[in-house]
Amino acid sequence: MIKLRHLVQCILTVMTLSSVLAQGASDLYLFQLEPTAGHKYSVSHPQYLSDFNPGGYTNQPFFMADGQLLVSVRLTGSNQHDIYQLSLKDNTFRQLTETAFNEFSPIIHPDGNKISMVRQIMGDTMDQQVYMGYMSGGSFESVTSKFRDIGYYTWMDRNQLALVRVGEKIHHLVLFNQQLNTTRRIASSVGRTLHSDGTGTVIYLDKTKADEWYLTEYYPETDEFNPIIGIPGTAVDFAVAPDRTFFIGVSGKLYCFNALHHITWEEIADLSALGIKQISRLAISPDGKSLALVNTK
């Protein structure tokens, strides 16, 4: 493991670095989450996690069970995307993949021993598949070799994945059972973020209506859809806490929503003073106490 040079909580450092980052770069931040009155949340103790990669791409965070973060990283001045593991307890990081391919969207398989990712193979045509291997090391093999257009995914259980297949104009949501090798299209015009809590359902962003996008939950056993709430603006990324509180970012503001307690999105923080002007990817730790978010440049 390599030491993160500075895991800072300093607003001035963050704002100074943000002024020199190149277009297309992204920064990763960590916040502590605490429930408040009205079933809202407060965010505190900001930590800037991209100090080892200023000006680069540190994105697509995923919390491991022990609180460590998996991210996709493109180092400053490089065109290569690899998967890194960030240890927040001892402020270290290590590179998990070093291949000739670009790798994105790291996720721990439900069995806890394997890691999966989207691997991008460049050639005459774009080829993106979900690959998987053991965290302990070894080779990675394709889980979705019958597809070449996987943009995003999540595990619904040990054998079934929800996949976003990227089309020219719209994305399609399909369920794929790798054990049975079966595929079923669920919806079209969907967003890139998917969430599953391991019960077999999947939550996604329904973009069918041009004027209002909806967080929607799909139940495979009954083939039913449940519209949860409309999305303000054109936010495309969301995260879900263990108590089913949803979080989204609009520009530099953070909002939450819990269907049992709220009738609309509740603003919980304005992070623009930290230099965070465009919140994109979000992830919440399994214990619901930490929030990782990406500020896209």
Secondary structure, DSSP 8 states (H G I E B T S, - for coil): -EE-S--B--HHHHHHHHTT--TT-EEEEEEEEEE-GGG-EEEEEEEE--TTSTTSEEEEEEE-TTS-EEEEEE-TT---EEEEEEETTTTEEEE----SSEEEEEEE-TTSSEEEEEEEE-SSS-EEEEEEEETT----EES-TT-SBEEEEEESSSSEEEEEEE-SS-EEEEEEETTTTEEEEEEESEEEEEE--SSS-EEEEE--STT--EEEEEETTTTEEEEEEE-STT---EEE-TT--EEEEETTEEEEE-TTT-SS-EEEEE-GGGT---EEEEEE-TTS-EEEEEEE-
